[in-house]
């Protein structure tokens, strides 16, 4: 399972200079679409002197305006829609319950199916595969994204959605699927349920996303489910899952479908950062028609890299998401991403997969790390020392019995809570 074939060789394997030509043509067509629609983005383009597609180039992409999540909220529900031929709407609840709705044309759904088929193919999925799809269906793009891509590839998709774990265990035992798609936190939950039920998993590979996860968590999933665990990235504003995905031969990074989604990484001031330097991911939807976005600031922090040398895939790559710009914690002047804490936690085999980071904002900022363990002897001090070594600050570690940290069967696991006042978000905090 070291190398996987290309699903769309003319897109995934072309020379960089050929793809660059395609990107520039599509960028100019995108700008023409936005100007013709005469919406918010058109007004901003005209403010920087853009009157037509010929006024833009990849070399001067940096001078074009950004779009942010706040812009989408300010023009809710459909202020960024530019095409009336909408066949479906997806979205998410967003921060504080403010929804983000994304309209899709039939063309957009076709692009989505295409990039998801590539992602699954890169993971070694074939037309003979049975995909156990435990991502949620509905407004959330995870379930239907995998569904579209699996069907495009010719595979069989089992649309389980999230939850109902006992039923999922039964169907795994009965149907013996070879591919698992779900959030990494649910993969651990499902692996524990399979082990408790005495059911041997039959998966060869799993494609896990929708929440940040570390290589330590990858190893936990591998040990529970005996599969190759790969990462996938996407967001509904851009298309859904399939924007980027790890392949069997991408050396731990994710191939970006950059013929459809132009990717940048920028610093806090919006200036480009070099490859290998963490920056906020910015995407431009080169081919989207329902709600195309020019330079959308995602809030996700990652690094970019060129293709693997001599690989049949010539796509640029991104790292796993290191964290979110708005989830970055500043504790006593030190910047901390939750994934750094997870890496320390996972390095100790005595710690269970369930944990919660609590940012205590009541007085002097403090960081609590609540973990579960059946072997608590000396663990609190060991984790305190390891976290201080990694982060440069002292965290308050609480070692709790199993069942203390809230579980989730559907959606994304809560890994971070902010404690402003009142009762603590989990037992054991003072």
Secondary structure, 3 states (H helix, E strand, C coil): CCCCCCCCHHHHCCCHHHHHHHHHHHHHHHHHHHHHHCCHHHHHHHHCCCCCHHHCCHHHHHHCCCECHHHHHHCCCCCCCCCCCEEEEEEECCHHHCCEEEEEEHHHHHHHHHHHHHHHHHCCCCCCCEEEECCCCCCCHHHHHHHHHHHHHCCEEEECCCCCHHHHHHHHHHHCCCEEEECHHHHHHHHHHHHHHCCCCCCCEEEEECCCCCHHHHHHHHHHHCCEEEEEEEECCCCEEEEEEECCCCCCCEEECCCCEEEEEECCCCCECCCCCCEEEEEEECCCCCCCCCCEEEEEEECEECCCCCCCCCCCEECCCCEECCCCEEECCEEECHHHHHHHHHCCCCCCCCEEEEEECCCCCEEEEEEECCCCCCHHHHHHHHHHHHHCCCCEEEEECCCCCCCCCCCCCCCEEEECCCCCCCCCCC
